[in-house]
Amino acid sequence: MRKFVPLSVWTLAALAALAETRTPVEPALAEIAATRRFTEAVVSPDGTRVAYVELAHAGSQSAIYVAGGAAIHVSAGSGKASFDEHGVAWSPDGTQIAFLSDREKRGQLQLYVAPAQGGTARQLTHAKGFLRAPRWSPDGSQLAVLFTENLPHSAGPLDPVVPVSGVVNSKFYEQRLALVDVAAGRTRLLSPADLYIYEYDWSPDGKSLAATAAHGDGDDNWWIAQLYIISAATGATQSIYRPGVEQQLAEPRWAADGKSIVFIGGLMSDEGATGGDLFQVSVEGGPARNLTPGISSSVSGVTRPRASRRLFFTEHFDGGSAISRWDPDTGEVERLWQGDESINPQIEDDGPSMSADGKTTAVIRTSFSAPPEVWAGPIGRWRQVTHENRMRKAPWGEAKSLNWTSDGFHIQGWLVYPTGFDPNRKYPMVVSVHGGPASSVKPAWPRPGFNPLLLSQQGYFVFMPNPRGSYGQGEAFALANVKDFGGGDLRDILTGVEEAIRSAPVDPERIGITGWSYGGFMTMWAVTQTSRFRAAMAGAGLANWQSYYGENAIDQWMIPYFGASVYQDPAVYAKSSPINFIRQAKTPTLVVVGDSDGECPPPQSYEFWHALKTLDVKTELVVYPHEGHQFHNPQNQRDVLLRMIRWFNENLR
């Protein structure tokens, strides 16, 4: 039986051939590597200071600073020692900051509190496992934190999966709520041992917590999570809302009167990639009421300032971002700001951080032309807090928003021009399809990893569409690809390609396609459905939805999109499987995947590559060792970029 050949055993000759690729990518890679990254920006309750988290260049460590005058470094250590420190939470009175740090043991986070003005930090926990998301109780006497006991790695399905051997059982590491007494340093596990807690929020009186949670495997069951109320005194847990099949829950927030919970509900394909409408449900249970019916955006984060009744929410909006406000007294939604940029691009809980009175916000802003920085102030009138990336220059071309119609839908996408663009020339173009499918391409400075945007620096147009199924055009648009993967969304992309050709000097005979995850599937699908593309690269793709259902580690996400399991309705899976149309594929296709990818397992890539090879279609497969769905090794990230550039240069130039 033929085995996967990991990159580590490739011959020196093969690697030397890569080194001969004549592509000056180093300037762009250097700009990305030198960019300072911010993962949190949290404003103090009185609005006068901002605590933010900055990643080290290596990306494995992070540091906390407080700005409000000269920046103060807040740490569990002293001197120049550096640790992984994040999870910032201001105390209600603004005098202390709670945070997580691995000062005691590298890789093992513990909970600390420190004076906000600087000073010695005090360790509160001595846990063994994974801690995240600390939050103060309203009276400041306790800290809640999510805790996964004995978890040997970070939580989440993007990281490499542990190899399976021996008898396969159903052992789960459940993420639970724990309460820590700040004065005494005592920790008490609160939520049941068989319930995985995803997100939570304190009630205004501090007597209860609202949480999204599910029984069983945490990575897999996020898509069937329910809304619970948990007693802070006893841990008694009650489900108050169970969503329908095509609705997932995110970011529960208590209303000011403590009588209802507001949350984001919608069709979401990935935990942490949030989008939908805003809903409200009574703490007594019952049906949920849609607070934003018919909005032409997708809510991505929610905040209720402590001293305000109003709710503020961030949005995916027409390829950009927006912030709006909902007034519970009038039921009205008011748009406060919108822009062609990304807000809080690396923050999982990405509602705007706000002062207690709601007058001051802290955000991380970035676009195609502006690297990330921390900003603070009234919404839309922010002032820049950090200037860490003032020396960064974009080595890619100008980006323009394109709009077109497809099957009656309004579609938006971004067209990035080649560096040094000459209007008298025609250029090749590569279509980059985003993952998800429930996601959106918004202007943002590239991060290390899979970056088709950098093809602009190589003399390509890069077209990044937001087809149906994406966020940013309302919930009906996000639902429009249910039971139709590769149908309407491919038509949207192809009509977008024609719009790009009309709008810019794109050579219609030199067009390629690429993508990662769902974008990898769309790449595999596209080359079996059309001859439009001259070259393709599929990253972590899906060749066969029928076999994928039994191979991947998060099969629950598929039920809302396909309407049933593959065992109940195999036909709906078969009609969207590229492998069933493989004899129509003629496009040279590069296939790459991590050998420990639990979301899009390597057999999917192998199956597609094997079929192309058997049918004498030009192809290449690269399997990267010890990588999950998201690559972490910088050498592997760079290698993927170089192979992508080489592949398109070979087949499009």
C-alpha positions in Angstrom: 0.0 0.0 0.0 1.4 3.4 -1.0 2.2 5.6 2.0 2.2 9.4 2.4 5.7 10.8 1.9 6.2 13.6 4.4 8.2 16.7 3.4 11.0 15.8 5.8 12.1 12.9 3.7 12.2 14.7 0.4 15.5 14.5 -1.4 18.0 17.4 -1.2 17.7 17.7 -5.0 14.0 18.4 -4.8 14.5 21.1 -2.2 17.4 22.6 -4.2 15.0 22.9 -7.2 12.7 25.0 -5.0 15.6 27.3 -4.1 16.1 28.0 -7.8 12.6 29.4 -8.1 13.1 32.9 -9.4 10.6 34.7 -7.3 11.7 37.6 -5.1 9.4 36.8 -2.2 11.8 37.8 0.6 10.8 41.5 0.8 7.2 40.6 1.3 8.0 37.8 3.8 10.2 40.2 5.7 7.5 42.7 6.0 5.0 40.2 7.3 7.6 38.7 9.7 8.5 42.1 11.0 4.9 43.1 11.6 3.9 43.4 15.3 0.6 41.6 16.1 -2.0 42.5 18.6 -4.4 39.9 20.0 -6.3 41.9 22.6 -7.3 45.5 23.2 -9.3 46.1 26.4 -10.4 49.5 27.6 -10.5 50.3 31.4 -13.9 50.8 33.0 -13.4 54.5 33.3 -12.2 54.8 29.7 -8.8 56.4 30.5 -6.5 53.4 29.8 -6.1 50.5 27.3 -4.6 47.2 28.1 -3.4 45.3 25.0 -1.6 42.1 24.2 1.3 42.1 21.7 2.8 38.9 20.2 6.5 38.4 20.1 8.0 38.1 16.6 8.3 34.3 17.1 4.6 34.2 17.8 4.8 31.8 20.7 5.0 34.4 23.4 3.0 37.5 24.2 3.2 40.5 26.5 0.7 42.8 28.1 0.9 46.6 28.1 -1.2 49.3 29.6 -1.4 52.6 27.8 -2.7 55.8 29.2 0.4 57.9 29.1 3.6 56.0 29.1 3.0 52.3 28.3 3.5 50.0 31.4 4.5 46.3 31.0 2.3 44.1 33.2 3.7 40.7 33.8 3.8 37.8 36.2 7.6 38.0 36.0 10.2 40.7 36.5 13.0 42.1 34.5 13.4 41.2 30.8 12.0 37.7 31.1 9.3 36.9 28.6 6.4 34.6 28.8 3.1 33.8 27.1 0.8 36.3 28.8 -2.7 37.2 27.6 -6.4 36.9 28.6 -6.7 40.5 30.0 -9.6 41.4 32.2 -10.0 44.7 34.1 -11.4 44.6 37.6 -14.8 46.4 37.9 -13.1 49.3 39.8 -10.2 49.5 37.3 -7.5 49.0 39.9 -6.4 45.5 39.0 -5.8 43.4 35.9 -6.4 39.7 35.7 -4.5 37.7 33.1 -3.0 34.3 32.2 0.7 33.6 32.2 3.0 30.6 31.9 5.7 32.1 34.1 5.7 29.2 36.5 6.1 26.5 33.8 6.4 27.1 30.1 3.2 26.1 28.3 1.2 25.8 31.5 -1.0 28.9 32.0 -2.0 30.1 35.4 -4.3 32.9 36.5 -2.7 36.1 38.0 -3.8 39.5 39.2 -1.6 42.6 39.2 -2.1 46.3 40.0 -3.1 48.2 36.9 -0.5 50.8 37.5 2.3 48.2 37.6 3.7 46.2 40.5 4.0 42.6 41.7 1.5 40.1 40.3 -0.1 37.5 42.5 -0.7 34.0 41.3 -4.2 32.7 42.0 -4.2 29.2 40.5 -2.0 26.1 40.4 -3.9 24.2 37.8 -2.9 21.4 35.6 -4.6 21.8 32.2 -5.7 24.5 29.9 -7.1 27.9 31.1 -8.7 30.6 29.1 -11.1 33.6 29.1 -11.0 35.0 32.7 -13.8 37.4 33.7 -14.5 39.3 36.9 -17.7 39.0 38.8 -19.7 42.3 39.0 -18.6 42.8 42.6 -14.9 42.0 41.9 -14.7 39.3 44.5 -14.4 36.3 42.1 -12.9 35.5 38.7 -14.5 33.0 36.4 -12.3 31.1 34.0 -12.7 28.2 31.5 -10.6 25.2 32.6 -9.9 21.9 30.8 -8.2 19.6 33.3 -5.2 17.6 32.2 -5.6 18.8 28.6 -2.2 18.1 26.9 -2.5 20.8 24.3 -4.4 24.0 23.4 -8.1 23.6 22.8 -9.6 23.7 19.3 -9.8 21.7 16.1 -7.3 23.8 14.1 -4.3 22.2 15.9 -2.8 18.8 15.0 -4.8 15.9 16.1 -3.3 13.2 18.3 -2.6 10.0 16.3 -5.1 7.2 17.0 -3.9 3.8 18.2 -5.2 0.9 20.2 -8.8 0.7 21.1 -10.6 3.9 20.1 -12.9 5.1 22.8 -14.9 8.2 23.6 -12.6 10.0 26.1 -13.3 13.7 26.1 -11.5 16.6 27.9 -14.4 18.8 28.9 -13.9 22.5 29.3 -15.6 23.6 32.5 -16.3 26.9 34.3 -14.3 27.4 37.4 -14.6 30.2 40.0 -11.6 31.7 41.8 -11.9 33.6 45.0 -9.6 36.6 44.4 -8.8 37.3 48.1 -8.2 33.7 49.2 -7.0 32.2 45.9 -9.3 29.2 46.2 -10.6 27.6 43.0 -13.9 25.8 42.7 -15.1 23.9 39.6 -18.6 25.0 38.9 -20.2 23.5 35.8 -20.9 19.7 35.5 -18.1 17.4 34.5 -20.0 16.1 31.4 -20.7 19.6 29.9 -18.3 21.4 27.6 -18.6 25.2 28.1 -17.7 27.4 25.0 -18.5 31.0 26.0 -20.1 32.6 29.1 -21.2 35.9 30.7 -21.8 37.0 34.3 -25.4 38.1 35.2 -25.6 41.8 36.4 -26.1 40.6 40.0 -23.3 38.1 39.9 -25.6 35.2 41.0 -25.7 33.3 37.7 -23.8 32.8 34.5 -25.1 32.3 31.0 -23.2 29.9 28.8 -23.2 28.1 25.5 -22.5 24.5 26.1 -22.9 20.9 24.8 -22.4 17.4 26.1 -19.6 15.2 24.6 -16.7 16.1 22.4 -16.1 19.8 22.6 -14.4 20.2 19.2 -17.3 18.4 17.4 -20.4 19.5 19.3 -20.1 23.2 19.2 -22.7 23.1 16.3 -25.3 21.6 18.6 -24.6 23.8 21.7 -27.5 25.1 23.7 -27.9 28.1 25.9 -27.7 27.4 29.7 -28.0 29.3 32.9 -25.6 28.2 35.7 -26.0 29.1 39.4 -22.8 30.7 40.7 -23.6 29.4 44.2 -24.4 25.7 43.4 -23.5 25.0 39.8 -27.1 24.0 39.1 -27.4 24.1 35.3 -30.6 24.6 33.2 -30.9 24.7 29.4 -33.1 27.7 28.4 -32.8 27.6 24.7 -32.1 24.9 22.1 -31.6 26.2 18.5 -32.9 24.7 15.3 -30.6 22.7 13.0 -29.6 25.7 10.9 -28.7 27.9 13.8 -25.6 27.9 16.0 -25.1 30.1 19.1 -22.3 32.5 20.0 -21.5 35.3 22.5 -24.3 35.2 25.1 -24.8 38.5 26.8 -27.1 39.4 29.7 -29.5 42.2 29.2 -29.2 45.1 31.7 -32.3 44.0 33.7 -31.0 40.5 34.2 -34.2 39.0 32.7 -33.1 38.0 29.3 -30.0 36.8 27.3 -28.9 38.2 24.0 -26.8 36.1 21.6 -25.7 35.8 18.0 -27.6 33.1 16.1 -27.0 31.9 12.6 -25.6 29.3 10.3 -21.9 29.1 11.2 -19.5 26.6 9.7 -16.6 27.2 12.2 -16.3 27.7 15.9 -14.9 31.2 16.5 -15.9 32.5 13.0 -19.1 34.1 14.1 -21.9 35.6 12.0 -25.7 35.9 12.1 -28.5 37.9 13.6 -29.0 39.2 17.1 -31.5 37.2 19.2 -33.0 37.6 22.7 -34.5 34.9 24.9 -36.0 35.1 28.4 -34.0 33.5 31.3 -37.1 31.5 31.9 -36.8 29.9 28.5 -39.1 30.0 25.5 -38.7 31.1 21.9 -36.0 33.5 20.9 -36.9 36.8 19.3 -34.8 38.2 16.3 -33.7 41.7 17.1 -32.2 42.4 13.7 -34.4 40.8 11.1 -33.5 41.6 7.6 -30.2 43.4 8.2 -27.8 43.4 5.3 -24.9 42.4 7.4 -23.8 39.6 9.7 -23.3 40.3 13.5 -19.9 39.1 14.6 -19.5 40.4 18.2 -21.7 41.8 21.0 -20.9 44.1 23.9 -23.1 45.6 26.6 -21.3 48.3 28.6 -21.8 47.7 32.3 -23.6 51.0 33.0 -25.7 51.0 29.8 -28.9 49.3 28.6 -27.8 49.5 25.0 -26.1 46.7 23.1 -23.2 47.4 20.6 -22.2 44.9 18.0 -19.6 44.5 15.3 -20.6 43.3 11.8 -19.3 41.8 8.6 -20.7 44.2 6.1 -20.3 44.1 2.2 -16.6 43.0 2.3 -15.8 45.3 5.2 -16.7 46.0 8.9 -19.3 48.0 10.7 -20.4 48.8 14.3 -24.0 49.3 15.2 -26.1 49.9 18.3 -29.4 48.3 19.4 -31.7 50.2 21.8 -33.9 48.0 24.0 -36.3 50.8 24.7 -37.1 51.5 21.0 -36.0 48.3 19.3 -34.1 50.4 16.8 -30.7 49.5 15.2 -28.4 52.4 14.4 -25.3 52.1 12.3 -22.5 54.1 14.0 -19.5 53.4 11.7 -18.5 51.3 8.7 -15.3 51.0 6.8 -13.2 48.9 4.4 -11.0 47.3 7.0 -11.0 44.6 9.7 -11.8 45.2 13.3 -10.2 42.9 16.0 -9.1 40.4 13.4 -7.4 38.0 15.9 -9.8 38.3 18.8 -12.2 35.3 19.2 -14.6 37.4 21.3 -14.6 40.3 18.9 -17.3 42.6 20.2 -15.9 46.1 20.7 -14.3 46.6 24.2 -16.1 49.4 25.9 -15.9 51.5 29.0 -18.6 51.2 31.6 -20.5 54.2 30.2 -20.2 53.0 26.6 -18.5 56.2 25.5 -15.0 54.9 24.9 -14.0 51.8 22.8 -10.7 50.0 22.1 -10.2 48.1 18.9 -7.5 46.7 16.7 -7.7 48.0 13.2 -6.0 46.8 10.0 -6.6 46.9 6.2 -4.7 45.9 3.0 -2.7 49.1 3.3 -2.5 49.6 7.1 -0.8 47.1 9.4 -2.5 46.3 12.7 -2.5 48.9 15.5 -4.5 49.5 18.7 -6.9 52.5 18.6 -9.2 53.9 21.3 -11.9 56.6 21.7 -15.5 57.1 20.7 -16.7 54.8 17.9 -15.5 56.1 14.6 -13.4 58.8 16.2 -10.6 56.6 17.5 -7.1 57.9 18.2 -4.1 55.7 17.5 -2.7 54.2 20.7 0.2 52.1 19.3 2.6 52.9 16.5 4.6 49.7 16.4 4.2 49.1 12.7 4.8 52.7 11.4 7.8 51.5 9.3 5.9 48.7 7.5 5.3 49.1 3.8 2.9 47.0 1.7 4.8 45.2 -1.1 1.5 44.1 -2.7 -0.7 46.2 -5.0 -3.8 48.4 -4.5 -7.0 46.7 -3.7 -10.4 47.6 -5.2 -13.9 46.5 -4.2 -15.9 44.8 -7.0 -19.7 44.4 -7.0 -21.8 42.3 -9.3 -25.0 40.3 -9.5 -25.5 36.5 -9.7 -28.8 34.8 -9.7 -30.3 37.9 -8.3 -27.8 38.1 -5.4 -25.6 41.1 -4.8 -22.0 39.8 -4.6 -18.9 41.6 -3.5 -15.2 40.8 -3.8 -11.7 42.3 -3.6 -9.4 42.7 -6.6 -5.8 43.3 -5.7 -3.7 44.7 -8.5 -0.2 43.6 -9.3 2.7 45.5 -7.7 4.0 48.1 -10.2 0.8 47.9 -12.2 1.0 49.0 -15.9 -2.4 49.7 -17.4 -1.0 48.9 -20.9 -0.2 45.3 -20.0 -2.4 42.3 -19.5 -1.7 40.2 -16.4 -2.6 36.7 -15.2 -5.0 36.4 -12.3 -5.5 33.9 -9.5 -8.8 33.5 -7.7 -8.5 32.9 -4.0 -11.6 31.4 -2.4 -11.9 31.8 1.4 -12.5 29.0 3.9 -15.6 28.5 5.9 -17.9 28.6 3.9 -19.4 30.9 6.6 -16.7 33.6 6.6 -15.7 36.6 4.5 -12.7 38.3 3.0 -12.2 41.7 4.5 -9.2 44.0 4.1 -6.4 43.0 6.5 -2.6 43.0 6.6 -1.5 39.5 5.9 -0.5 37.2 8.7 2.1 34.4 8.4 0.7 31.4 6.7 -1.3 30.7 3.5 -1.2 34.1 1.7 -2.4 34.2 -2.0 -2.4 38.0 -1.6 1.4 37.8 -2.1 0.9 36.7 -5.6 0.3 40.4 -6.3 4.0 41.0 -5.7 4.7 38.3 -8.3 2.8 40.1 -11.1 -0.7 38.7 -10.7 -4.1 40.1 -10.1 -5.5 38.4 -7.0 -9.3 38.1 -6.9 -10.9 37.3 -3.5 -14.7 36.9 -3.9 -17.4 36.7 -1.1 -19.9 34.3 -2.8 -23.2 33.2 -1.4 -22.7 31.3 1.9 -20.4 34.1 3.0 -21.0 36.6 5.8 -21.7 40.3 5.1 -25.0 40.3 3.1 -27.5 39.1 5.7 -28.6 35.7 7.0 -30.5 34.7 3.9 -27.3 35.1 1.9 -25.4 33.0 4.4 -28.0 30.3 4.1 -28.1 30.3 0.2 -25.6 27.4 -0.2 -27.4 24.9 2.0 -27.6 21.6 0.1 -25.8 23.3 -2.8 -22.1 23.3 -2.1 -20.3 24.2 -5.3 -23.5 25.2 -7.1 -24.5 28.8 -6.7 -21.3 29.8 -5.0 -19.3 28.6 -8.0 -21.6 30.5 -10.4 -21.0 33.6 -8.2 -17.3 33.2 -8.5 -17.3 32.6 -12.3 -19.5 35.7 -12.8 -17.1 37.6 -10.6 -14.2 36.5 -12.8 -16.0 38.0 -15.8 -16.5 41.2 -13.8 -12.8 41.3 -13.0 -12.0 40.9 -16.7 -14.3 43.7 -17.6 -12.9 46.0 -14.8 -9.1 45.4 -15.3 -6.6 44.2 -17.8 -6.8 40.6 -16.8 -5.7 38.0 -19.4 -8.7 35.7 -19.7 -6.5 32.9 -20.9 -4.3 32.9 -17.8 -6.5 32.5 -14.8 -5.8 30.2 -11.8 -7.7 29.3 -8.6 -6.6 28.4 -5.1 -8.0 28.2 -1.6 -7.6 26.5 1.8 -10.2 24.4 3.7 -13.6 25.1 2.0 -11.5 27.1 -0.5 -9.5 23.9 -1.1 -12.8 22.1 -1.7 -13.9 24.8 -4.1 -10.6 24.6 -5.9 -11.0 20.8 -6.4 -14.6 21.3 -7.3 -14.0 24.1 -9.8 -11.4 22.1 -11.9 -14.0 19.2 -12.2 -16.8 21.6 -13.3 -15.2 24.2 -15.7 -12.2 24.6 -18.0 -11.9 28.3 -17.1 -8.9 27.8 -14.9 -5.4 27.0 -16.3 -3.8 26.1 -12.9 -4.9 25.3 -9.4 -3.6 24.8 -5.9 -5.9 23.1 -3.3 -4.8 23.5 0.3 -6.4 21.2 2.9 -9.2 20.4 0.5 -12.2 18.0 0.3 -12.5 15.6 -2.6 -15.3 13.3 -1.4 -18.0 14.5 1.0 -19.2 10.9 1.5 -15.9 9.5 2.8 -15.1 12.8 4.5 -18.1 12.5 6.8 -16.6 9.4 8.4 -13.0 10.7 8.4 -13.1 14.2 9.9 -13.1 15.1 13.6 -16.0 17.6 13.4 -18.8 16.0 11.5 -21.6 17.9 13.3 -20.9 21.0 11.2 -22.2 19.1 8.1 -25.8 18.4 9.3 -27.0 22.1 9.0 -25.6 22.3 5.5 -26.6 19.0 4.1 -29.8 18.5 6.1 -29.0 15.0 7.2 -26.1 12.6 7.8 -24.4 10.9 4.9 -26.0 7.7 6.0 -29.5 9.1 5.8 -29.0 11.0 2.5 -25.9 10.0 0.6 -27.2 11.6 -2.6 -27.0 15.1 -1.3 -23.3 14.5 -0.4 -22.5 12.8 -3.7 -23.7 15.6 -5.9 -21.2 18.0 -4.4 -18.2 15.6 -4.3 -15.4 16.6 -6.8 -14.3 12.9 -7.0 -17.5 12.0 -8.7 -16.7 14.3 -11.6 -12.9 13.7 -11.7 -12.8 12.6 -15.3 -13.7 16.1 -16.4 -10.6 17.6 -14.6 -7.8 18.7 -17.0 -6.3 21.5 -14.9 -2.8 21.1 -13.5 -3.4 21.0 -9.7 -1.0 21.2 -6.7 -2.4 19.6 -3.6 -1.0 20.3 -0.1 -2.1 19.2 3.4 -0.9 18.7 7.0 -0.5 15.0 8.0 -2.4 15.7 11.3 -5.3 17.7 10.0 -8.4 16.7 11.8 -10.8 19.1 10.0 -9.8 18.1 6.4 -7.9 14.8 6.8 -5.0 14.0 4.4 -6.8 11.0 2.8 -9.1 13.6 1.1 -6.1 15.2 -0.6 -4.5 11.9 -1.4 -7.7 10.7 -3.0 -7.9 13.7 -5.3 -4.2 13.6 -6.2 -4.3 9.9 -6.9 -7.2 10.3 -9.3 -5.6 13.1 -11.2 -2.3 11.2 -11.4 -4.1 8.1 -12.7 -5.9 10.2 -15.3 -2.6 11.7 -16.5 -3.5 15.2 -15.3 -0.4 17.2 -14.1 -0.4 17.2 -10.3 1.7 17.2 -7.2 1.0 16.3 -3.6 2.9 17.6 -0.6 2.1 16.3 2.9 3.6 18.4 5.8 4.6 16.6 9.0 3.2 17.5 12.3 0.8 20.1 10.9 -2.9 20.4 11.6 -5.5 22.4 9.7 -3.6 25.6 10.5 0.1 25.4 9.9 2.4 26.7 12.7 5.9 25.9 11.5 7.3 29.0 9.8 9.4 26.8 7.4 6.4 24.9 6.3 4.4 28.2 5.9 7.1 29.6 3.7 7.4 26.3 1.7 3.7 26.4 0.9 4.0 29.9 -0.4 7.1 29.1 -2.6 5.4 26.0 -4.1 2.2 28.0 -4.8 4.2 30.7 -6.6 6.3 28.2 -8.5 3.2 26.2 -9.6 1.3 29.3 -11.0 4.5 30.5 -12.6 5.0 27.2 -14.4 1.4 27.0 -15.6 0.1 30.5 -16.1 3.1 32.4 -17.5 
